[in-house]
Amino acid sequence: MIVPLLVLCLQGQSCAAAAPDLSDFLGLLVAVEAAGPTVFGGIKMGLPVAVKGEYPRNTLRTVTLDLGYDRLQHRGRFCGELSILLPVARFPAPRNADSTYVRVYVEPGAGYRGGGGGFGSYASAKAMLAFFSDARLTKENAPPSFFLEIQRRFPLAAPLRGDARLVMGLMVAICNHCGLN
């Protein structure tokens, strides 16, 4: 309890009036992502889902669907994954609407990699660093935000034979309070 308050104070914000958090969950997320040296390309789409409570005091989180094509061990296959974006940290606190900050998310998920080979169904652990600003989350026709994501996939048939990758991409996101108007 004391550590989060200390972090808020060290970020230069008054403890009584912390900046509102527009990125704890996202009203809409659309992203294009790519990785190497193994070939990977895909899209990420996300929408908010209530995880507990009832309206208007429910807790919302962003659930994402990742669709992609990757090439592992000389075999190209399509994959799909469902995961939830859980906010971990945001730093530094935005001083104005145009200041860029880093939002850290973790993404537990599950997916399926089609085709031959021993992969198939898998569990996934990801961490994402998204470079947001309140202006890019709230303005119409705002430029996309850059993100980095590291992922480890654990095949259910052989958990120790998974893979890891570093993905980068561009994301267009709408803040949690802005809606889809």
N, CA and C atoms as a LAMMPS dump frame, in Angstrom:
ITEM: TIMESTEP
0
ITEM: NUMBER OF ATOMS
543
ITEM: BOX BOUNDS ff ff ff
-5.0000000000000000e+02 5.0000000000000000e+02
-5.0000000000000000e+02 5.0000000000000000e+02
-5.0000000000000000e+02 5.0000000000000000e+02
ITEM: ATOMS id mol type element x y z
1 1 1 N 0.823 -1.188 0
2 1 2 C 0 0 0
3 1 3 C 0.868 1.253 0
4 2 1 N 1.951 1.231 0.768
5 2 2 C 2.816 2.396 0.86
6 2 3 C 3.623 2.57 -0.413
7 3 1 N 4.05 1.461 -1.039
8 3 2 C 4.886 1.547 -2.233
9 3 3 C 4.164 2.27 -3.374
10 4 1 N 2.884 1.935 -3.721
11 4 2 C 2.231 2.685 -4.793
12 4 3 C 2.099 4.174 -4.485
13 5 1 N 1.808 4.528 -3.229
14 5 2 C 1.72 5.941 -2.869
15 5 3 C 3.068 6.627 -3.008
16 6 1 N 4.14 5.934 -2.626
17 6 2 C 5.481 6.487 -2.752
18 6 3 C 5.833 6.707 -4.216
19 7 1 N 5.482 5.746 -5.083
20 7 2 C 5.763 5.879 -6.512
21 7 3 C 5.018 7.078 -7.092
22 8 1 N 3.748 7.257 -6.71
23 8 2 C 2.991 8.415 -7.196
24 8 3 C 3.648 9.72 -6.763
25 9 1 N 4.12 9.767 -5.533
26 9 2 C 4.748 10.988 -5.04
27 9 3 C 6.071 11.257 -5.753
28 10 1 N 6.845 10.205 -6.041
29 10 2 C 8.126 10.38 -6.708
30 10 3 C 7.966 10.79 -8.165
31 11 1 N 6.789 10.556 -8.757
32 11 2 C 6.569 10.923 -10.143
33 11 3 C 6.275 12.406 -10.301
34 12 1 N 6.27 13.161 -9.228
35 12 2 C 6.066 14.591 -9.335
36 12 3 C 4.609 14.992 -9.241
37 13 1 N 3.707 14.075 -9.051
38 13 2 C 2.3 14.392 -8.894
39 13 3 C 2.007 14.562 -7.411
40 14 1 N 1.027 15.399 -7.096
41 14 2 C 0.626 15.467 -5.697
42 14 3 C -0.13 14.184 -5.394
43 15 1 N 0.026 13.687 -4.187
44 15 2 C -0.608 12.42 -3.827
45 15 3 C -2.122 12.547 -3.799
46 16 1 N -2.618 13.752 -3.57
47 16 2 C -4.062 13.942 -3.491
48 16 3 C -4.696 14.006 -4.877
49 17 1 N -3.957 14.426 -5.884
50 17 2 C -4.546 14.631 -7.207
51 17 3 C -3.718 13.937 -8.283
52 18 1 N -3.711 12.609 -8.282
53 18 2 C -2.993 11.865 -9.315
54 18 3 C -3.732 12.018 -10.642
55 19 1 N -2.984 11.965 -11.737
56 19 2 C -3.579 12.115 -13.071
57 19 3 C -4.542 10.957 -13.34
58 20 1 N -5.68 11.236 -14.003
59 20 2 C -6.593 10.137 -14.327
60 20 3 C -5.92 9.161 -15.286
61 21 1 N -6.217 7.895 -15.125
62 21 2 C -5.581 6.859 -15.926
63 21 3 C -6.491 6.484 -17.082
64 22 1 N -6.113 6.887 -18.292
65 22 2 C -6.915 6.603 -19.476
66 22 3 C -6.535 5.289 -20.143
67 23 1 N -5.514 4.587 -19.627
68 23 2 C -5.039 3.382 -20.302
69 23 3 C -5.11 2.131 -19.433
70 24 1 N -5.846 2.167 -18.307
71 24 2 C -5.937 0.961 -17.489
72 24 3 C -6.681 -0.144 -18.237
73 25 1 N -7.681 0.213 -19.028
74 25 2 C -8.231 -0.685 -20.033
75 25 3 C -8.542 0.183 -21.235
76 26 1 N -8.66 -0.417 -22.402
77 26 2 C -8.836 0.34 -23.635
78 26 3 C -10.215 0.077 -24.226
79 27 1 N -10.869 1.147 -24.713
80 27 2 C -12.182 1.016 -25.327
81 27 3 C -12.136 0.295 -26.657
82 28 1 N -11.022 0.404 -27.356
83 28 2 C -10.809 -0.286 -28.62
84 28 3 C -9.314 -0.336 -28.876
85 29 1 N -8.844 -1.44 -29.41
86 29 2 C -7.426 -1.595 -29.729
87 29 3 C -7.328 -2.319 -31.061
88 30 1 N -6.561 -1.748 -31.981
89 30 2 C -6.252 -2.397 -33.257
90 30 3 C -4.768 -2.194 -33.484
91 31 1 N -4.041 -3.266 -33.779
92 31 2 C -2.586 -3.162 -33.933
93 31 3 C -2.098 -4.069 -35.045
94 32 1 N -0.97 -3.676 -35.61
95 32 2 C -0.235 -4.49 -36.577
96 32 3 C 1.098 -4.795 -35.928
97 33 1 N 1.533 -6.07 -35.974
98 33 2 C 2.761 -6.458 -35.288
99 33 3 C 3.606 -7.358 -36.164
100 34 1 N 4.922 -7.325 -35.909
101 34 2 C 5.859 -8.156 -36.672
102 34 3 C 7.041 -8.509 -35.791
103 35 1 N 7.73 -9.6 -36.125
104 35 2 C 8.896 -10.041 -35.35
105 35 3 C 9.87 -10.773 -36.26
106 36 1 N 11.077 -10.917 -35.803
107 36 2 C 12.127 -11.671 -36.475
108 36 3 C 13.07 -12.184 -35.413
109 37 1 N 14.02 -13.055 -35.62
110 37 2 C 14.451 -13.642 -36.876
111 37 3 C 13.515 -14.739 -37.376
112 38 1 N 12.713 -15.352 -36.488
113 38 2 C 11.675 -16.223 -37.027
114 38 3 C 10.633 -15.295 -37.622
115 39 1 N 10.065 -15.654 -38.715
116 39 2 C 9.125 -14.778 -39.386
117 39 3 C 7.803 -14.781 -38.627
118 40 1 N 7.294 -13.598 -38.32
119 40 2 C 5.986 -13.473 -37.692
120 40 3 C 5.353 -12.168 -38.15
121 41 1 N 4.09 -12.21 -38.46
122 41 2 C 3.31 -11.024 -38.779
123 41 3 C 1.89 -11.266 -38.341
124 42 1 N 1.249 -10.233 -37.831
125 42 2 C -0.112 -10.444 -37.38
126 42 3 C -0.835 -9.164 -37.043
127 43 1 N -2.067 -9.353 -36.583
128 43 2 C -2.882 -8.239 -36.124
129 43 3 C -3.382 -8.554 -34.718
130 44 1 N -3.657 -7.513 -33.966
131 44 2 C -4.172 -7.626 -32.602
132 44 3 C -5.407 -6.745 -32.524
133 45 1 N -6.505 -7.299 -32.026
134 45 2 C -7.744 -6.544 -31.846
135 45 3 C -8.208 -6.728 -30.411
136 46 1 N -8.73 -5.67 -29.8
137 46 2 C -9.168 -5.782 -28.423
138 46 3 C -10.382 -4.939 -28.12
139 47 1 N -11.194 -5.419 -27.18
140 47 2 C -12.381 -4.719 -26.698
141 47 3 C -12.484 -4.901 -25.186
142 48 1 N -13.166 -3.964 -24.493
143 48 2 C -13.295 -4.101 -23.042
144 48 3 C -14.334 -5.158 -22.664
145 49 1 N -14.065 -5.845 -21.563
146 49 2 C -14.962 -6.857 -21.02
147 49 3 C -15.014 -6.661 -19.51
148 50 1 N -16.218 -6.75 -18.931
149 50 2 C -16.358 -6.64 -17.474
150 50 3 C -15.872 -7.931 -16.836
151 51 1 N -14.967 -7.816 -15.878
152 51 2 C -14.442 -9.011 -15.213
153 51 3 C -15.019 -9.209 -13.82
154 52 1 N -15.572 -8.14 -13.212
155 52 2 C -16.279 -8.31 -11.945
156 52 3 C -17.134 -7.093 -11.675
157 53 1 N -18.149 -7.266 -10.837
158 53 2 C -19.028 -6.167 -10.472
159 53 3 C -20.135 -5.964 -11.474
160 54 1 N -21.024 -5.044 -11.122
161 54 2 C -22.146 -4.711 -11.988
162 54 3 C -22.089 -3.243 -12.347
163 55 1 N -22.698 -2.905 -13.474
164 55 2 C -22.712 -1.535 -13.959
165 55 3 C -23.307 -0.624 -12.9
166 56 1 N -22.824 0.537 -12.621
167 56 2 C -21.735 1.254 -13.271
168 56 3 C -20.387 1.066 -12.586
169 57 1 N -20.319 0.244 -11.559
170 57 2 C -19.062 0.091 -10.818
171 57 3 C -18.369 -1.219 -11.135
172 58 1 N -18.416 -1.629 -12.369
173 58 2 C -17.746 -2.872 -12.731
174 58 3 C -16.289 -2.601 -13.087
175 59 1 N -15.485 -3.646 -12.96
176 59 2 C -14.077 -3.564 -13.339
177 59 3 C -13.954 -4.078 -14.757
178 60 1 N -13.376 -3.264 -15.633
179 60 2 C -13.225 -3.643 -17.029
180 60 3 C -11.761 -3.905 -17.354
181 61 1 N -11.524 -4.832 -18.243
182 61 2 C -10.192 -5.121 -18.771
183 61 3 C -10.331 -5.324 -20.275
184 62 1 N -9.233 -5.191 -20.985
185 62 2 C -9.247 -5.366 -22.434
186 62 3 C -8.891 -6.808 -22.768
187 63 1 N -9.763 -7.458 -23.523
188 63 2 C -9.5 -8.808 -24.015
189 63 3 C -9.055 -8.675 -25.464
190 64 1 N -7.953 -9.326 -25.812
191 64 2 C -7.41 -9.195 -27.163
192 64 3 C -7.455 -10.531 -27.903
193 65 1 N -7.592 -10.414 -29.21
194 65 2 C -7.508 -11.554 -30.116
195 65 3 C -6.336 -11.277 -31.044
196 66 1 N -5.339 -12.147 -31.011
197 66 2 C -4.17 -12.038 -31.876
198 66 3 C -4.297 -13.088 -32.973
199 67 1 N -4.204 -12.646 -34.218
200 67 2 C -4.195 -13.553 -35.364
201 67 3 C -2.894 -13.322 -36.105
202 68 1 N -2.192 -14.401 -36.434
203 68 2 C -0.899 -14.209 -37.071
204 68 3 C -0.441 -15.403 -37.878
205 69 1 N 0.672 -15.179 -38.558
206 69 2 C 1.344 -16.212 -39.327
207 69 3 C 2.786 -16.239 -38.855
208 70 1 N 3.283 -17.416 -38.505
209 70 2 C 4.693 -17.512 -38.11
210 70 3 C 5.355 -18.689 -38.801
211 71 1 N 6.665 -18.638 -38.814
212 71 2 C 7.455 -19.701 -39.431
213 71 3 C 8.471 -20.172 -38.409
214 72 1 N 8.265 -21.39 -37.931
215 72 2 C 9.16 -22.014 -36.957
216 72 3 C 9.67 -23.323 -37.528
217 73 1 N 10.936 -23.591 -37.364
218 73 2 C 11.541 -24.849 -37.8
219 73 3 C 11.152 -25.176 -39.247
220 74 1 N 11.222 -24.184 -40.119
221 74 2 C 10.95 -24.318 -41.548
222 74 3 C 9.514 -24.697 -41.856
223 75 1 N 8.592 -24.425 -40.929
224 75 2 C 7.178 -24.696 -41.165
225 75 3 C 6.384 -23.429 -40.891
226 76 1 N 5.7 -22.929 -41.894
227 76 2 C 4.848 -21.758 -41.719
228 76 3 C 3.44 -22.178 -41.349
229 77 1 N 2.886 -21.538 -40.323
230 77 2 C 1.546 -21.885 -39.844
231 77 3 C 0.823 -20.63 -39.362
232 78 1 N -0.499 -20.709 -39.378
233 78 2 C -1.315 -19.638 -38.813
234 78 3 C -1.59 -19.934 -37.35
235 79 1 N -1.726 -18.862 -36.561
236 79 2 C -2.019 -19.046 -35.141
237 79 3 C -3.036 -18.003 -34.69
238 80 1 N -3.786 -18.34 -33.671
239 80 2 C -4.752 -17.438 -33.058
240 80 3 C -4.65 -17.552 -31.556
241 81 1 N -4.812 -16.429 -30.869
242 81 2 C -4.656 -16.424 -29.418
243 81 3 C -5.621 -15.435 -28.784
244 82 1 N -6.187 -15.819 -27.661
245 82 2 C -7.061 -14.962 -26.862
246 82 3 C -6.346 -14.667 -25.558
247 83 1 N -6.227 -13.396 -25.194
248 83 2 C -5.548 -13.046 -23.949
249 83 3 C -6.204 -11.824 -23.334
250 84 1 N -5.838 -11.518 -22.109
251 84 2 C -6.382 -10.374 -21.389
252 84 3 C -5.234 -9.433 -21.025
253 85 1 N -5.429 -8.135 -21.276
254 85 2 C -4.424 -7.121 -20.929
255 85 3 C -4.619 -6.715 -19.473
256 86 1 N -3.643 -6.99 -18.65
257 86 2 C -3.7 -6.6 -17.24
258 86 3 C -2.687 -5.482 -16.998
259 87 1 N -3.159 -4.289 -16.609
260 87 2 C -2.226 -3.178 -16.396
261 87 3 C -1.366 -3.418 -15.164
262 88 1 N -0.07 -3.141 -15.3
263 88 2 C 0.858 -3.325 -14.188
264 88 3 C 1.37 -1.98 -13.687
265 89 1 N 1.834 -1.135 -14.608
266 89 2 C 2.419 0.14 -14.208
267 89 3 C 2.287 1.143 -15.336
268 90 1 N 2.369 2.42 -14.957
269 90 2 C 2.385 3.522 -15.918
270 90 3 C 3.4 4.528 -15.399
271 91 1 N 4.379 4.873 -16.235
272 91 2 C 5.378 5.842 -15.798
273 91 3 C 5.933 6.593 -16.994
274 92 1 N 6.401 7.791 -16.841
275 92 2 C 6.045 8.668 -15.725
276 92 3 C 4.594 9.104 -15.863
277 93 1 N 4.028 9.661 -14.805
278 93 2 C 2.658 10.167 -14.882
279 93 3 C 2.634 11.31 -15.897
280 94 1 N 1.621 11.349 -16.776
281 94 2 C 1.602 12.397 -17.797
282 94 3 C 1.456 13.786 -17.174
283 95 1 N 2.291 14.713 -17.617
284 95 2 C 2.23 16.096 -17.118
285 95 3 C 1.227 16.925 -17.904
286 96 1 N 1.013 16.553 -19.179
287 96 2 C -0.017 17.188 -19.998
288 96 3 C -0.498 16.152 -21.015
289 97 1 N -1.459 16.525 -21.835
290 97 2 C -2.084 15.556 -22.752
291 97 3 C -1.119 15.028 -23.811
292 98 1 N -0.09 15.807 -24.151
293 98 2 C 0.838 15.378 -25.198
294 98 3 C 2.049 14.614 -24.683
295 99 1 N 2.25 14.52 -23.367
296 99 2 C 3.424 13.811 -22.841
297 99 3 C 3.277 12.311 -23.046
298 100 1 N 4.354 11.729 -23.531
299 100 2 C 4.374 10.286 -23.753
300 100 3 C 4.753 9.577 -22.457
301 101 1 N 4.045 8.503 -22.173
302 101 2 C 4.364 7.665 -21.017
303 101 3 C 4.359 6.207 -21.457
304 102 1 N 4.928 5.365 -20.626
305 102 2 C 4.992 3.931 -20.894
306 102 3 C 3.959 3.232 -20.028
307 103 1 N 3.12 2.429 -20.653
308 103 2 C 2.158 1.6 -19.929
309 103 3 C 2.659 0.173 -20.043
310 104 1 N 2.808 -0.506 -18.916
311 104 2 C 3.252 -1.899 -18.883
312 104 3 C 2.028 -2.775 -18.632
313 105 1 N 1.841 -3.756 -19.504
314 105 2 C 0.773 -4.74 -19.358
315 105 3 C 1.391 -6.13 -19.303
316 106 1 N 0.726 -7.062 -18.623
317 106 2 C 1.015 -8.481 -18.772
318 106 3 C -0.208 -9.093 -19.443
319 107 1 N 0.039 -10.139 -20.239
320 107 2 C -1.037 -10.754 -21.014
321 107 3 C -0.997 -12.278 -20.902
322 108 1 N -1.677 -12.857 -19.927
323 108 2 C -1.812 -14.313 -19.947
324 108 3 C -2.834 -14.699 -21.015
325 109 1 N -2.606 -15.815 -21.681
326 109 2 C -3.535 -16.2 -22.734
327 109 3 C -3.413 -17.65 -23.133
328 110 1 N -4.242 -18.013 -24.1
329 110 2 C -4.23 -19.364 -24.657
330 110 3 C -4.487 -19.25 -26.147
331 111 1 N -3.89 -20.171 -26.908
332 111 2 C -4.054 -20.095 -28.349
333 111 3 C -3.876 -21.435 -29.017
334 112 1 N -3.909 -21.377 -30.34
335 112 2 C -3.736 -22.577 -31.14
336 112 3 C -2.914 -22.223 -32.368
337 113 1 N -1.9 -23.021 -32.64
338 113 2 C -1.078 -22.878 -33.851
339 113 3 C -1.412 -24.059 -34.739
340 114 1 N -2.047 -23.78 -35.856
341 114 2 C -2.534 -24.822 -36.754
342 114 3 C -1.431 -25.472 -37.566
343 115 1 N -1.801 -26.528 -38.249
344 115 2 C -0.867 -27.218 -39.126
345 115 3 C -0.173 -28.365 -38.439
346 116 1 N 0.805 -28.952 -39.137
347 116 2 C 1.539 -30.105 -38.62
348 116 3 C 2.526 -29.731 -37.547
349 117 1 N 3.256 -30.712 -37.104
350 117 2 C 4.241 -30.481 -36.053
351 117 3 C 3.626 -30.697 -34.69
352 118 1 N 4.43 -30.514 -33.655
353 118 2 C 3.972 -30.804 -32.308
354 118 3 C 3.498 -29.605 -31.529
355 119 1 N 3.058 -28.533 -32.17
356 119 2 C 2.703 -27.323 -31.412
357 119 3 C 1.246 -27.353 -30.981
358 120 1 N 0.29 -27.108 -31.844
359 120 2 C -1.132 -27.173 -31.526
360 120 3 C -1.548 -26.165 -30.477
361 121 1 N -2.288 -26.612 -29.462
362 121 2 C -2.781 -25.736 -28.387
363 121 3 C -1.631 -25.314 -27.487
364 122 1 N -1.69 -24.065 -27.011
365 122 2 C -0.617 -23.58 -26.141
366 122 3 C -1.138 -22.555 -25.145
367 123 1 N -0.409 -22.422 -24.054
368 123 2 C -0.611 -21.338 -23.086
369 123 3 C 0.44 -20.28 -23.403
370 124 1 N 0.136 -19.04 -23.075
371 124 2 C 1.035 -17.958 -23.443
372 124 3 C 1.22 -16.991 -22.281
373 125 1 N 2.42 -16.478 -22.159
374 125 2 C 2.733 -15.424 -21.192
375 125 3 C 3.404 -14.294 -21.968
376 126 1 N 2.835 -13.087 -21.881
377 126 2 C 3.379 -11.939 -22.603
378 126 3 C 3.501 -10.742 -21.667
379 127 1 N 4.424 -9.864 -22.015
380 127 2 C 4.544 -8.557 -21.369
381 127 3 C 4.627 -7.524 -22.484
382 128 1 N 3.878 -6.433 -22.346
383 128 2 C 3.837 -5.4 -23.376
384 128 3 C 4.211 -4.047 -22.785
385 129 1 N 5.042 -3.303 -23.517
386 129 2 C 5.345 -1.906 -23.211
387 129 3 C 4.704 -1.079 -24.309
388 130 1 N 3.69 -0.284 -23.966
389 130 2 C 3.011 0.572 -24.938
390 130 3 C 3.376 2.018 -24.644
391 131 1 N 3.738 2.757 -25.67
392 131 2 C 4.131 4.158 -25.527
393 131 3 C 2.934 5.022 -25.91
394 132 1 N 2.172 5.456 -24.888
395 132 2 C 0.94 6.213 -25.085
396 132 3 C 1.131 7.676 -24.722
397 133 1 N 0.175 8.477 -25.115
398 133 2 C -0.04 9.812 -24.568
399 133 3 C -1.55 9.97 -24.487
400 134 1 N -2.023 10.796 -23.57
401 134 2 C -3.466 10.99 -23.454
402 134 3 C -4.04 11.561 -24.747
403 135 1 N -3.267 12.404 -25.448
404 135 2 C -3.739 12.967 -26.715
405 135 3 C -3.941 11.868 -27.757
406 136 1 N -3.009 10.89 -27.842
407 136 2 C -3.161 9.812 -28.826
408 136 3 C -4.309 8.879 -28.457
409 137 1 N -4.706 8.844 -27.199
410 137 2 C -5.823 7.994 -26.789
411 137 3 C -7.173 8.682 -26.949
412 138 1 N -7.201 10.017 -27.02
413 138 2 C -8.483 10.73 -27.024
414 138 3 C -8.8 11.477 -28.308
415 139 1 N -7.802 11.876 -29.085
416 139 2 C -8.071 12.683 -30.29
417 139 3 C -8.469 11.812 -31.476
418 140 1 N -9.334 12.367 -32.328
419 140 2 C -9.66 11.689 -33.581
420 140 3 C -8.457 11.773 -34.515
421 141 1 N -8.255 10.774 -35.323
422 141 2 C -7.165 10.714 -36.304
423 141 3 C -5.793 10.919 -35.673
424 142 1 N -5.624 10.461 -34.459
425 142 2 C -4.322 10.564 -33.781
426 142 3 C -3.354 9.556 -34.395
427 143 1 N -2.064 9.853 -34.348
428 143 2 C -1.097 8.881 -34.868
429 143 3 C -1.07 7.632 -33.991
430 144 1 N -0.651 6.501 -34.549
431 144 2 C -0.596 5.268 -33.753
432 144 3 C 0.51 5.323 -32.699
433 145 1 N 0.38 4.457 -31.717
434 145 2 C 1.365 4.341 -30.641
435 145 3 C 2.245 3.125 -30.895
436 146 1 N 3.526 3.25 -30.599
437 146 2 C 4.486 2.166 -30.754
438 146 3 C 4.39 1.234 -29.545
439 147 1 N 4.575 -0.067 -29.756
440 147 2 C 4.622 -0.997 -28.63
441 147 3 C 5.638 -2.092 -28.881
442 148 1 N 6.162 -2.631 -27.789
443 148 2 C 7.05 -3.803 -27.791
444 148 3 C 6.389 -4.875 -26.937
445 149 1 N 6.511 -6.104 -27.379
446 149 2 C 5.889 -7.201 -26.642
447 149 3 C 6.836 -8.393 -26.668
448 150 1 N 7.026 -9.003 -25.51
449 150 2 C 7.801 -10.239 -25.453
450 150 3 C 6.827 -11.353 -25.081
451 151 1 N 6.938 -12.475 -25.783
452 151 2 C 6.003 -13.577 -25.597
453 151 3 C 6.74 -14.891 -25.445
454 152 1 N 6.209 -15.734 -24.582
455 152 2 C 6.671 -17.12 -24.443
456 152 3 C 5.448 -18.009 -24.583
457 153 1 N 5.51 -18.948 -25.561
458 153 2 C 4.417 -19.898 -25.766
459 153 3 C 4.828 -21.26 -25.237
460 154 1 N 3.905 -21.904 -24.528
461 154 2 C 4.13 -23.213 -23.92
462 154 3 C 3.135 -24.206 -24.531
463 155 1 N 3.566 -25.052 -25.486
464 155 2 C 2.64 -26.037 -26.057
465 155 3 C 2.121 -26.973 -24.969
466 156 1 N 0.824 -27.238 -24.977
467 156 2 C 0.249 -28.098 -23.943
468 156 3 C 0.768 -29.528 -24.042
469 157 1 N 1.104 -29.98 -25.251
470 157 2 C 1.611 -31.341 -25.434
471 157 3 C 3.049 -31.492 -24.923
472 158 1 N 3.839 -30.427 -24.978
473 158 2 C 5.24 -30.478 -24.551
474 158 3 C 5.654 -29.082 -24.055
475 159 1 N 5.312 -28.726 -22.804
476 159 2 C 5.526 -27.357 -22.311
477 159 3 C 6.968 -26.859 -22.386
478 160 1 N 7.946 -27.735 -22.346
479 160 2 C 9.338 -27.296 -22.376
480 160 3 C 9.849 -27.026 -23.792
481 161 1 N 9.037 -27.315 -24.814
482 161 2 C 9.478 -27.134 -26.197
483 161 3 C 8.843 -25.903 -26.839
484 162 1 N 8.531 -24.906 -26.072
485 162 2 C 7.89 -23.712 -26.597
486 162 3 C 8.859 -22.795 -27.307
487 163 1 N 8.394 -21.607 -27.599
488 163 2 C 9.225 -20.613 -28.254
489 163 3 C 9.018 -19.261 -27.585
490 164 1 N 9.941 -18.356 -27.838
491 164 2 C 9.857 -16.988 -27.328
492 164 3 C 10.12 -16.04 -28.484
493 165 1 N 9.485 -14.885 -28.435
494 165 2 C 9.737 -13.897 -29.483
495 165 3 C 9.521 -12.49 -28.954
496 166 1 N 10.213 -11.574 -29.587
497 166 2 C 10.071 -10.154 -29.313
498 166 3 C 9.332 -9.555 -30.496
499 167 1 N 8.196 -8.936 -30.223
500 167 2 C 7.329 -8.395 -31.266
501 167 3 C 7.287 -6.883 -31.117
502 168 1 N 7.263 -6.168 -32.238
503 168 2 C 7.055 -4.728 -32.192
504 168 3 C 5.951 -4.383 -33.168
505 169 1 N 5.293 -3.249 -32.894
506 169 2 C 4.211 -2.879 -33.781
507 169 3 C 3.681 -1.495 -33.514
508 170 1 N 2.623 -1.165 -34.245
509 170 2 C 1.928 0.104 -34.101
510 170 3 C 0.487 -0.184 -33.708
511 171 1 N -0.019 0.592 -32.748
512 171 2 C -1.334 0.354 -32.189
513 171 3 C -2.158 1.638 -32.235
514 172 1 N -3.401 1.503 -32.648
515 172 2 C -4.358 2.587 -32.53
516 172 3 C -5.291 2.168 -31.408
517 173 1 N -5.396 2.995 -30.385
518 173 2 C -6.207 2.662 -29.226
519 173 3 C -7.1 3.836 -28.867
520 174 1 N -8.257 3.544 -28.311
521 174 2 C -9.182 4.549 -27.812
522 174 3 C -9.268 4.371 -26.307
523 175 1 N -9.209 5.472 -25.577
524 175 2 C -9.175 5.391 -24.112
525 175 3 C -10.438 4.77 -23.56
526 176 1 N -10.357 4.38 -22.302
527 176 2 C -11.441 3.688 -21.654
528 176 3 C -12.682 4.553 -21.448
529 177 1 N -12.555 5.873 -21.434
530 177 2 C -13.695 6.742 -21.182
531 177 3 C -14.242 7.389 -22.449
532 178 1 N -13.603 7.139 -23.598
533 178 2 C -13.945 7.876 -24.827
534 178 3 C -15.074 7.223 -25.615
535 179 1 N -15.231 5.922 -25.539
536 179 2 C -16.28 5.244 -26.292
537 179 3 C -15.943 5.125 -27.761
538 180 1 N -16.859 4.589 -28.526
539 180 2 C -16.629 4.329 -29.944
540 180 3 C -17.358 5.334 -30.836
541 181 1 N -17.681 6.508 -30.354
542 181 2 C -18.431 7.487 -31.158
543 181 3 C -17.577 8.007 -32.281
